[in-house]
């Protein structure tokens, strides 16, 4: 906006002027005509009828808050509040949009009107795409412009025609159609998804999408988002009224609601609730939230309180199970109360407590109320060179179980009281000036733990939230072989371990390596924890940033009895930049549900040149001698438009009528995305690495230090 010009006044500056009073004024040489809303610069201009008519010829530059226009002539009619320019080249002030028009008119009534107009966001001389319209209008106060009888050109070739088209002229969120997704797969057939975005309010928006699938019909999708000072959440709903590829249960749906909020400085609330119509929904129709290999959809609703000494949480936990899996217990509800205080400078007192009701939809399984309280006395001692901790605890659990008829293994009431003692110590030895350049500090951190837990037989207790833990290095020092509280194994054992770190001059860990093992002094008496030898598997982990480009992660568990690898994973990555990487992965499990897992994979993302970029992923099931997934994506991206093409073949992992996954069926798909930059986007991530995160396995960076 021009400064120091009052509304309704005109200010003219020039090198020379000739004025005939009350008739006409002629200005020559570096003429600037300014009003409160705009500026005109030219070499010559005339002002008639005391400023009611202004004409400028030659090279004219017009500027206001919305656009900048180069023209061969301009005429301003103040009484009609109309400005007209011929043979113009214009540029929007708020975006990269620009173009040309045979006639450009600006009026208070219609705003900006352009006739025989072109529009693009590409730079001058690089018009990879443009639109040509018979008429284009930009109204004051509206965030988008409108075009009529529009033809889209790519590389000078007309691609498609629209009788009406709206486009953004500001960077603000705005309602309108987003760019569609086009694809094809053996499951859905050829598909076209058209989203429409509605900017309801600054803190509310929603996106409606219509997805056309030749094999399955029309699916409707909606995403609603809200944001307040203390609360935020999203609701996603998908509905397919009639699946053309199904003989029964044609109606299919999915929804997910998430919410996080603060009720006060100490109280917070969280919700994450999902559900779907059938086991094969994700496999057949895909999902932005779940993987087709998932077997559960989690549901949680909870409230929590935190303070310095006391924390409390109460939640409802439930699952939607996919396929034929053991029925899961839901906690309706589960409340936890923990209290911690210092009795003296060197003695802490803690109480952990829990009250939960577990319910199962399977009538042959017991429901139960569980109450657990665990007071502890802890003597901690910490210095920069090491740590020592002594702890004694009492673990008391009470069950009331609704035992179904015919189940003679479980008891209606159970009292279980266990005593536990723990001694833990670690030392830190440092050696500076290590390495070829002597710029690393090396640490050696041995640690040892003695753990004793008394024994009570627990076979009369049902399994409500308990599963066996893996023998990883971090689990060695937990002293518990199970999650949850339904099984607490007796212990009389030593755990030995050591960690070494290499720390650079910026105090950043570039290498962490750990190894450990449990030595059992007595055999376990708990039936669920009978061991065949007196030592656990040796567990080791390694995270290594070899240099700024190479990363390495590995973990392994080796049986002490057989000297055979029980589990292992290996991942190495070469990352030249955020968009240049190659990653190799291998995963091995000797026995998982009586099956051996042996898989190898490679993922890569690499630019071909400044405009072309490709990504690829390939996974091989060595045990079954077959490719389990292959993925390829290529993208062309210029300064003003982008085209992405993806192709994928992977295990369909559909559930059969018995609820068992079919591991012999594959699904192939092709996807296409086209984006004009500067015309808004569909809020979907455009990062090249994002393409690698699609699919059954996806991409994860391997370097995660402790």
Buried (B, 14 or more C-beta within 10 A) or exposed (E): EBEEBEEEEBBBEBEEBEEEEEEBBBBBEEBBBBBBBBBBBBBBBBBBEEBEBBBBBEEBBBBBEBBBBBBEBBBBBBEEEBBBBBEBBBBBEBBBBBBBBEBBBBBEEEBBBBEEBBBBBBEEEEBBBBBBBEBBBBBEEBBBBBBEEBBBBBEEEEEEEBEEBBBBBBEEBBBBEBBBBBBBBEBBBEBBBBBEBBBEEEEEBBBBBBBBBEBBBEBBBBBBBBEEEEBBBEBBBBBBEEBEEBEEEBEBBBBBBBBEBEEEEEEBBBBBBBBBBBBBBBBBBBBEEBEBBEBBBEBBBBBBBEEEEBBBBBBBBBBBBBBEEEEBBBBBBBBBBBBBEEEEEEEBBBBBBBBBBBBBEEEEBBBBBBBBBBBBBBBBEEEEEBBBBBBBBBBBBBBBBBBEEEEEEBBEEBEBEBEBBBBBBBBBEBEEEBEEEEEBBBBEBBBBBBBBBBBBEBEBBBBBBBEEEBBBBBBBBBBBBBEBBBBBBBBBBBBBBBBBBBBBEEEEBBBBBBBBBBEBEEEBEBEBBEBEEBBBBBBBBBBBBBEEEEBBBBBBBBBBEEEEBBBBBBBBBBBEEEBBBBBBBBBBBBEEEEEEBBBBBEBBBBBEEEEEBBBBBBBBBBEBEEBBBBBBBBBBBBBBBBBBBBBBBBBBBBBEEEEEBEEEEBBBBBBBBBBBBBBBBBBEEBEBBBBBBBBBBEBBEBBEEE
